[in-house]
Amino acid sequence: MATTATQEAPEDAAPKQRRITASGALLVLSGLAIVGTLLLWWLGTLPDEPEIEVGRHVFGNIPEPLIALFYVSVAVFLGVSIYLLAQRAKSWERGSWENRSGMMKKRLHELREGLAMRTLMRDRNAGLMHSAIYYGFIVLFLGTVTLEIDHLLPNNLKFLHGTFYQGYSFVLDLFAVVFLVGIVWAAVRRYGTKPWRLRSKTKPEDAGILITLGLIGVTGLLVEAARITEVGRPDFEMWSFVGYPMSYLIPEGSAAGIHQVFWISHVVVFIAFLLALPTTKLRHMLSSPVNMYLSPHERPKGAMREMPNLMEATDIETVGAATVGEFTWKQLFDTDACTICGRCTSVCPANTTGKALDPREIVLKLGEVADRTAADPVSPPVSVDKAITVTSDNVFERITAEELWACTTCRACDEICPVNIEIVDKILDMRRYLSLMEADFPSELGKAYVSMENSSNVYGMDQSSRGDWTDEVGFPVKVLGEPGVEAEYLYWVGCAGSFDDRNRKVTISTARLLNEAGVDFAILGPRELCTGDPARRTGNEYVFQGLALQNIETLNDLGVTKIITQCPHCFNTLGNEYPQFGGEYEVVHHSELLMHLVDTGKITPKSNGQTITYHDPCYLGRYNDVFMAPRQVLDGVGTTVEMPRNGTGSFCCGAGGGRMWMEEQTGKKVNIERSEEAVATGADVVAVGCPFCFVMIDDGVKELGKDEDVEVKDLSMLLAERSLD
């Protein structure tokens, strides 16, 4: 396609010229860190050391030359560490501008979630292990800062003595133990139990990181033990419940020399940590919390990044992302926030069923290309085979079209990521490039695009037949646009609800329920076009916009304000993406309205005792956080039983992201995987709330030969059966 355009969203509308860059700020901070550390050295020489009955002298038994070497070394290497981070920041800045300012309340909430390790607790064992390391390190670091502050204060203001000192000693020893337990736990998980998602990415640097962190804890305790021995083991030091017993391992006659050796070792290990921080995946200690803070954006999570109006654009350059500079700086920053934990991969339906897609690899490969093509030297990409060469900043040197087209856009990867990395956005931006710039898409999609362009629906059906289902409802259905017709709600039927035989039953059931409850609704009939979701999710922004702009013009001309949908994809597109083009509507999924009608007594269902398991549609649940409404409807018609993977952890049916119109030729079919899980519950009925899920799960149950035992029905069908005569 010759007509393409550079993507710029309202959230991206800030000028690209930035007065302060991250790299510039970090370079300034590097210099300030050096000067500040040397200033601390000078300030520490001013106060006299007081006599302390219960407490310690910070540099007791440490000669002045070693103290000087300590401050100079820390100043230099701290400056180097921050300088190396500044070099990495230059790599992020190669990306296009994206505004991630404002929304302070929400950003602080996300930051608190990250710092509190709540996102990590989705995997309890990993969460507890990381929490032990994280909180242990933070407390030990704050303890060191407290010690330095006390050292710098005048004698009359010093506070690290007496009862406070004893509590201080106890807390630091406690968290040193917690920290080391976390390190050992991490080592056992990575090298003992070896979960595949860790085993597959374990590199020598991982051992180096664990050893460095472990030595920080061990040498710190050894310094404490030797110091206690050197000062004669006073009784008040018993509050150091680890250091005090260990002190008996230190000979009293050589305690002073041993203390100095351990102290030097501790400093050396700390300097090694400073160098590892920007050059290994340890950098996620800094980048991950920042990424959590940056994660909220102005658009809903169900909306793709906005693009200009392709119908009107004239200054056209490119669509989507293929080179490093065509990704946003936030998308590039994501690659440094990645902890390589593999949780995204473990929940990916494509990867689980043997497809080429590995969400973790998408992030790492983008980071690899960015790192290896950076103008300024940066540390080597983590967990990457150095034998692999990268000759340009085009990501398709490392990422294949096969990987991208395997994605169902279910957002399971984004949902489970403990540091809020946005993987689906990257995949969709690359799909945009493949579709519009390279015409590199599965042949089946070509047919779907033609159908949407020529027939205004993905099925290629005659638009005049959109309203044929109304002949079967038993009452007249109003059509907006006809003379004198008005309604509170527009019932957006959708392409599947209009043309697919199975889903026409859903439409009829929903319409009958609305009529029974006295809901004032109308339809568009032939004037309703495909929302364009299949085109947009497969990268064809041109086809999407052509349909979307026509629909928005129709809806606005008719004065539509409220819309009912039964398709989560229509629900998401109308509610979250049409506002990008001037279509502002109150959109409700039929499960939400049906729940309200049941709650208010306008519909009264009766249970027949059947057991029902509900499949969460991805575009209803993870995209729009509608989880409870369908379940509340189903509670009135039967006994519900959950599948193991449900709610935010639900497993995709395999139809999202345009996969409904692509052949699945590799590995196990995604819908079979999900259908097996549904059948295994022993439920009589599998309830769905999405036309695509209906088709995929129904086909899966039939392919398994279980259709005689298990029914697949939309929740509106079940409600109609059990509430209408």
N, C-alpha and C positions, 0 to 999 in steps of 0.2 A: 504494500500500500504506500502510495506516494505521500499522502497527507498525514503527517505526524506532528506532534507538538511537545515541547518541553513541559513537564509536569510541575505546576506550582499550586499549592493549596493555600486556603486562607490561613491555616496554621503555619504555612511556609512563607507568608506574605511579607515578613520583615525583610528589610534590605540585606543584601548579601554582604555589604560592607560593614564589618564589625570593628568597633573601636578597640575592644579588648578581646584577644584570643586566648584560648586555654593554654596554648604553648607559651605565649608571651607572659601570661600570668605566672605560669610555672617557672619560667626562666627567672623572673623577678623573685619569686619565692625561693629559688635555689640560692641566689645571692644573699637574700635576707637570712636564710637558714645558716649560711656560713658565718655571716657577721654576727647574727644573734647568738650562735653557740659560743663564739669567741668572746662575746660580751658577757655571757654567763660565766665563763672562766674568770674574766677580770672581776666581775662582781663577787664571785666566790672567794676571792682573795681578801676582800675588805673586812667582813665580820671576823671577830675573834671567836675562837672555839670555847664555849662555856664549859664549866664543870657540870656534868649530867649524872645524876644518881641512877635514874632509870631511863635509858635511851642509848643512842649511839652517835659517834662522830662519823659523818658520811665517808670521808676519805681516811679514816683511821688506819694506820699501818701502811698507807700508800704513799711512797715518796713523791715529793713535788715534781721531779722530772716525769714520772709516770702520769701524774695528774695532768701535766701540761700536754704530754703526748696523747692522753685520752681526749681532751677537748679539741685539740687540733685534728686528730684522726676523725672523730665524730663529725666535726665541722666539714671537713673535706668530703668524706664519704656520704654524709647527708646531702650535701650540695650536689654531688655526683648523682646520687639516687634520684633526686628531684629533676636534675637536668635530663636524665634518661627518660623520665616520665614526660618531660616537655617534648622530647624528640618523638615519643609515641603520639603525643597530642597533635603534632603536625600531620601525622597520618590520618587522624580523625577529621582534621580540618580540610582534607582534600574533598570531602563530601559536600554536597549542596546544602544550602541553608535550610534549616527547619527550626521553627520557633518552639521552644520548650520552656518558655517562661510563663509566669502567671500561675493561676490555680494553686496558690501556695498551700492552702489548707489540705488539698488532696495530695500534693507532693510530700508534705510533711507526714501525712498519714502513711503513704507508701514507704517513706524512709523509716518510720517507726516500725512498720511491719517487717522490714528487712533487718533492722538492727535487733529487733526482738526475736529473730529467727523463726517467726511464725510460718513463713513460706517454706522454710526447710523442713518443718515438722510434718509436711505432707508425707514424707518418708521418715517415720519416727526414729528408727535407728540412726540413719544418717543425720537427722536433725539434732539428736542428742549428742552425737559425736562431734559435729561441727560446733554446737553450742559450748561444749566443754573446752574445745580449743579456743574458740573466739572469746568467750567470756573470761577464760583463764588468762589469755594473752592481754586482754584489755585491762583487767584488774592488775596484773603484774606491771603493765606499762604505766598505769595511773599510780601505782605504788612507787615506781621509780621517779615519776614526775613529782610526787609528793615529797620524796626524799630530797630532790634537788631544790624544791621550793623552800623547804625547811632549812637547807644548807645556806641559801642566799639571804634569809631573813636576819635582821638584827637579833642579838641575843635575847632582848626583851620580848620579841615576837615569835620566837621559835616555839613550836607546838608538838614536835615529835618526841615527847618524853612522858614519863609517868604512865598512867593508865591508858592514855591514847596510844602510846607507843606499844604497849603490850597487846592491845586490840589490833593494831596495825600489823604486828608480827604474826599474830594468829591468822588474820585474814589472808595475808600474802602467802603463808605456808599452805593454807587450805586451797587457794586457787592455783598454787604451783602444782599441787597434787591433782586437782581437777584438770589442769592443762596437760600434764603428762599422761593422765589416764586417757584423755582425748587423743593424744598423739599415738599411744599404744593401740587404742581402738582403731584409729585410722589405718595404722600399719597392718593390723590383723585383717581388716576388711579388704585392703588392697592386695595384700600378699598372702593372706591365709584363706579366708572364705572366697575371695575373688569373684564378686558379682560380675557378670559379663560386661556390663556397661562401664565398669572400672577397668577390668582386665583388658578390654579391647583398646584402651587408650593409655595404659600405664607405660611410662617412659622413665629413663634413668633420672630425669630431673625430679620426678615424684619422690624417689628415695632421698635425693639430696635435700629437698624441701623438708621432709619429715625429720631427717637427721639434724638439719639446722635448727628447726623449731625445738626438737627434743633436747639438743645441746644447750639451747637458751635456758630451758627449765632446769636441766641437770646441773649445769655450771653455776646457775644462780643459787641453787640449794647448797652446792659444795662451797661456794663463797661464804654463804651464811654460816655453815658448819665450821669452817676454818676461822671465821671472824669470832664466833662465839668461843672457840677454843683459845684463840689468841688473847681475848680479854678476860680469860679465867673462868669461864662458864658461870656467870652470876645467876642467881636463882630466877630473877625476873625474865631471863632469856628462855625459860622453860615454856613461855607462851609461843615461842617458835617450836611447835611440837614436832616438826620434822628436822629442822636444823639442829636443835639441841641434842636429840639422841645421836644424830650423825656426827656431832662434834667429838664424841668419844672414839670415833674412828681416826681422828687426827692426833698424832703425837704432840704433846704440849711443847716439847723442846724445839720442834721445827714448824710450829703452827704459823708463825709470822711469814716464813718463806713460802709455805704451802698456800697461805691465804693470798699472797701476791701473785703466785702462779695461777691459781684458780681465777682471780680477779682479771688478770690479763687474758686468760682463755675466754672468760665471759664477754669481755669487750671485743675480742676478735670474732667470736661467734655473732655478736650483735652487728658488727660491721659486715660480715658475710650476709646477714639478713638484709641489711640496707641495700646491698648490691643485688640480692636475689629478688627484692621486691619489684623493681621495674622490669626485670629481665626474664622472669619466669611467670608461671600462672599465679604465683603469689600476689601479683598485682590486683587480682580480683578482690583482695582485702580492701583495696581503696576504690576500685572501679565499680564493684558490685553495689555497694550502698549508694554511690552516686547515680548508678543506672536506675536503681529503685526510685530515687528522687525524681529523675528525669522521665520516668515511664508514662505518667499521665499526659495525654494530648487532648487538644480541643475537640477533635472529632470523636464520635462514639466508637467503641472498640469494634463494632460490627461494620464500620465503614472503611473502605479502602482510601488510600491517599488520593486527594482530589487532583484533577487535571483541568486544564483550560478547555473551553468549548471548542472541540475539534471541528464543529460545523462552521465555525466562524474564524478560526485561527489562520493567520497568514504567515507569520514569522515562525515557521515550523522547523525544528531541529531534530528532536528525538523523542521517543516515547519509552517509558520504562527505564530499566537499568541494565547495563552490560559492562560498563567500565566502573572503576572505583569511584570516580568523580560524579557518576550519575546516581549513586546511592547518597542518602543524606548523611550528615555527620553523626547523627544519632544511630543510624544503622551501622556505621563503622565503629562507633563507640561500643555498641553491643558486643562486638567480637572480642574486645578486651575485658568485658564484664563476664564473659562466659567462664564458668568454673569447670567445664568439660565433664560434668557429672553424668551426662547421658540420660537424664530423666526424660527429656523431650523425645529421644529415640525410643525409649522403653514403652511409651504410650502411643507412638505413631501407628495408625492402622495400616499404612502402606508398608512401613518397615516390618511390623509384626507379621504381616502376611507374605513377606518375601520379596517386596518390591525394592527398587534401587534407592529410593529416598531414605536418607538418614538426616533428620533435622539438625543434629549436632554438627554433622559434616558441612552442611550448608553454611553455618555460622563460621566454622573453622576455616573452610576454604575461602570464604570472602576475606577473613582476616589474613590468611596466608597471602593472597594476591595483593592485598593492601600493604602488608609488611614488606614483601619482597620487591615491590616496585616503588617504595618510598624514596623520595629524593634524598632525605637524610637517613643515615644508618640507624636502624632500630634493632632491638633484640630479635633473634630468630623466632618465627611463629612456634607456638607450643604444640606439642603432640603431632608434628608433621614430619614426614619422611624427607630428609634433606636431599635425597637423591632426585626428588621430583623438581623439575625446573619450571619456572614461570617466566615467560618471555615478554609479557605485556600486562597492562592493567585491566585486560578484559577477563571477567570472571568465568566466562565460558571456556577458558583454558582448563579450569578445574571442575566446573559444575556442568553436568550434562543436561540436555533437554529431557532425557528419560527420567532423571531425578525429579525435575520440576513438575512434569506432567503426571507423576504418580501421586501428587499431593491431593488430598480430598478437602483441603482448607478447613479441617474440622476444629482447629485451634487447640487441640489437646496439648500440643507442644508449648504454645504460649501460656496456656493455663497452668501447667505444672512447673514451668521454669521458676526456680526459686529466686531469680534476680530480674524477672520481668523482661527478658529478651524477646523481641518481636520478630519471630521467625517467619510467620505467614506473610507479613508485609513484604519481606525481602523476596520470597518466592513469587508473590503476585506481581511485584515490580519487574522481576525477570521474565515472567510470563508475558507481560505487556510488551517487552522488547521482542521476545520470540514471535509473538503473534503479529504485531504491526510492523516491525522493522525487518524481520527475517522470513515471515510467513512460514515459520517452523512450528507447526502444530499437527497433532494427529489428524489423519484424513477424515475421521468421523466428525471432528469439529467443523471442518470445512462445510459439510452438509448442514450441520446445525446453524452455522452462520448464514448460509444461503436461505435457509428456512426462516430465520428471524428477519432477514432483510426483505425477503420477497413476500412472506406470508404473515409477518408480525407475530409469529409464534414458533417455538422450536420444533413443534411437531409437523410443521408444513401443512397444517389443515386450513380449510377455508374459514376465514374470519366470520362469515355469515352464520356459521354453525355454533358459535360460542355460546349462544343462549338456548340451544336446543334442549338442554337438561330441564328447562323450566316446564316443558310439557309433561314432566313426570311428577311434579310436586303436589298437584291437586289444588292449587290456588294461583291466582294471578301474581306475577312478580313484576314490580315496577322497574322501568328502565329509565335511568337518568338521560336527559336530552330529549325525551319525548315531551310533547306539549303539556304543560301544567304539572309535570312530575317533580316532586321534591321528596327528600327523605333525610332522616337524621344521620343514617349511616350509609355509606357506599359499601356493598359487599363485593370485595375484590376476589373473584373466583379463582383466577390464575389459569395458566395454560393446562396444567394437569387436571385441575378440577373441571375444566371445560371439555377436554378432548380425550383424556385417558379413561377407559371404561371403568376401571376399579375406583378411580378417584371421583368420577361423576357421582358415585354412590355417597361419597363424603359430602359433596356439594349439596345433593338432595337432602341428606340428613341434616346438614347445618341449616339450610334454608327452612326446612320444616320446623326445626327447633326455634329458630328466630321468630317465625310466624306464630308458633304456639305461645311464645313468651310475650308477644305483642311488640317486638322490636321493629321500629320503622326503618326499613332498609330498601335499597334499590341496587340494581346492577348497571353496568355499562353496556353489556351485550357486545356487539361487534366493535364498539369503540374502545374496548379494553384490549391493549396490546401487551405483549410480554414485557415484564419490567426490565429485562435486559440482564438480569443476574447471571445467567449462564455465559453470556458474552463477556461481562466484566470480570468474572472470576477466572476466565480462561485467557484474559489479557486483551480481548478485542474491545478496547475502549470506544472505538469508532461506532461499532454496531450498538453497543450499550447506550451511548449518548443519543444516537438517532432515535432509539425507542423511548428512552427516558424523557427527552425533551418533548416528544409528541404526547406522551402520557401526562406530563406535567401541564402542558398547555390545555389538554382536555379537562383535567381535574380542576385547574384554576378557573377555566371558563365556566364550568358548571358549579363553581362555588363549593366544592367538596372540602370538608374540614375533618370528618371522621371516617375512618376506613376499617373494615373488618377483613382479615385475611385468614385462610386456613393453611396457607403455605408459609413456613418460616422464612423461606428465601424471599418471597414477596414481602413479607412482614419486615424483614431486615432492610431490603432495598428501599421500599417506600418510606420507612421510618427513619433510617440512618443515612441513606445516600442521596435520596432525592432532594433533601435540603441543600445539598451542594449546588443544585441547579435551580433553586427557587421554589421547590415543592415542599411546603411545610404543612404536615398533616398529623393528626392524632391517630395513630395506627394501633390497633389492638388485635392480638391473635385470637382465633376463635376459642381456644382453651380458656383464655382470661375472661372473655365475655360469658361463656357457658358457665364458668365457675360462679360469676356474679349472679347469673340467672338462677342457678341452683340455690345459692346462699340466700337470695331474696324470695325464694319460694315460687318463682315464676315457672320453674321446671321442677318436677318432683320425681326423681328416679326411684326405682325399686330394684334391690339387689336380687339376683337369682342364684347366688351362692357360688358362681364360677370364680376361679382364681385368675387374676390378671397380672401380667408383668408389663411394665411400661418402658418403652425405648425412648430415651431423651434425644430429640433431634439436635444436632450440633448448632444449627442456626437459630434455634429457639432457646436452647440452654446456654451453652458457653458464649454465644454471640450476644444474647439479649437477657440472660439471667432469669428466664422464665422456667422455673423448675416445679414449683408447688401447684400452680393452677391446674395443670393436667392431672396431677395426682389427686387433688381435691375433687375433681369431677369424677374420677374413677372410683374413689372411695365410696361413692353413692351407688355404684352399679355392680360392685363385686368386691372380692377380697384381693388386695394387691400384694404382690411379692416382688421384691427387687432383684434384679440381676446383680452379680458381683460388681460389675462396672456400671455405675449409675451416676446421676447428677453431673457435677463438673468432671467426673472421671468416666463418663459414659464413652462407649466405643462406637465409632462412626458406622453408619450403614454402608458407606462406600460410594455414595452418590454425589456428595458435595464437590464444589470446585469444578463443576462441569463434568465430573467423572460419570454422571448419569448417561452421558452421550459418548463415552469412550469405551472401547473394548478393554477388558481386563485379561491380559494374556500372560502375566508373570505371577508365579506363586499362587497362593491360596486366595480365593475370592474374599474380599472384605465382608460382603454380605453373608457369606457362609459362616465366617468366624463369628459374626454377631448373631446370626440365626441359631447356631449351635448353643450359644450362651443363653439365648432366650428359651429354647426348647428344654435345656437342662434344668430350668427352674421348676419344671413340671406344671407350669401354668396352663390353663385351658385356652387363654386368649393372650396374644401379644398385641398390646395397644400402641398405637403410634399417633403422632400429631403433625405429620409431614407427608405430603404426597409422594415424595421421592423415597422416604423411609418405608412407606406403605408398599411400594413396588419392590424395593430391594429386599425387605424382610419377607414379604409374601413369596417372592421368587426363591429366596433362600430356604424357607420352610418346605416349599414344594420340592426343591432339588434334594433336600435331605429325606424326602419321602415321609414327612411328618404332617402333611396337610390334612390327613384324616383325623389326627389327634389334636392339632393346634390350629386355631383360627387367628388370622391377622386382620385387625380392624382399626380404623381411626376412632378416636375417642368420641367423636360426634355420632358415629354409627352406633356405638355401644349405648350412648346416652339416649339416642332416639329410640332404639329398640326397647329400652327399659323405662321409658317415660311417656311415649306416645302410643296411643291405641292403634 
